[in-house]
Amino acid sequence: MSSSRPVIEAFLKGRFSLLLINMVGLFFLVPLIGTSQKAIDQIFGWFSIAVLISCLRAIARSRHFFIFMIFMTVINVILSSSELLVHNEGTPFLMVVLGFKIAYFILIFMSIMHFVLNNDDVTGDKICGAISAYLLMGVIWSFVYTVFYHMDPDSFSVPQEWLSTHTINSYWSIYFSFTTLTTLGYGDITPTKPLTQSYAVMQAALGQIFLGVIVARLIALHISKKKSV
């Protein structure tokens, strides 16, 4: 027990631990709560706000960038809270919220990747950052698919029971995004238009490229650091 304590403490003190814990909870615990798809989507929405807040700990330590991301986080939390509480289904409102979320998570993703790919030693925190970046890819693409769906509901074939809720980024888009990212592809949700089909193929390819590049980079850094000792 005592030997594992330093590892646990180092994990909890890392820049990416809170983000990773929230995202693991978001994807693996939320679906187990209740059987109502509406309840799942509501809980999913509040968990998303927790992820937004935890992103602040993971971003670069530049003071100006940190202040800018605080501003972006506040806007995202306000928009997400308004959407959850008011159930506004107007298309302009949807696009504003989705646009902010896509921009926000892309900035977080780029900041994390800057840390993961730098020449510092390979640490547990860097590995947590790489995992968080991979999960964020799935989140970003889920918002992209949601934009396509709201622009053209016929762009995806989605079971009707998945569409009975009011949240902007319903669980179906997350589910489809991650089954595509991991090239699992159950086929219960399918893109039906050339544009969405092309983006699904692009996501699957980028997901595999990401894994290969990150693993190669981390191994190369680890080997080079050991040789320089």
Steps between C-alpha positions, in 0.01 A plus 500: 500500500781743595689432176199596289430823689768709321363387164144597597613836640701576186198415286265725698748790489547477123361759263283249317375276781181695573413523131562129447297402809205714385511361148518141623199573718326664206537202270487202733282597796230721346348223281455284811276756674134427436329366191340818368685639200384849599643458852827369355529798268427744785767344724732488200449874454593582860801271481605693189506818707731327750728405210503861380611622843762228540648598163634818662748297703630326189574799278837664438640714780528815292327774700331666203379171355374392843295820540361458149400140574332605826289738292419222251416258782259747663321551167478125440367431852238775465387372161494138616306589815251705302446216255445248781262721698305672223495222235535755221478312173543793262752433227696830544542428872610144425761614252638765738540245780648234273737748337634614836541144621686390187736801519554451873586131485726548196700757698519262796605215268777711344625610841512140625678380186762776539577357844489134392727547199766717664847364579450460874523164673217253455307513827169365622355849455608507136334161444181630666517797265527273196197297614304821567586632154378176341170522688466865405524401134186296544325789677592751229380274221172438687430873486584505129252217437238685703548808281446287189190341654339833587579635153349189339323238718521255209881503514491220760281198550435500876252276688198707604540428872838676491337821375241555774710740707567874495870534574720643228758224489295190575666175597449352153761735346757410766423131450537524122813712524688257723392187315633673187820627665583149619389349165252281690197607296201299621283639220192591707569868422624572149587808292278516193637800306834523315619785727434319828633174357822674400541654845440163666774342287729795577444461874571127492824559308614783729425293808734223388767746384482677837559178693794398281669842511452552874627154593803540270575848637478397866716192445758703308513762778535234766785326315684825424479613863633165624792517257589852612519397868 
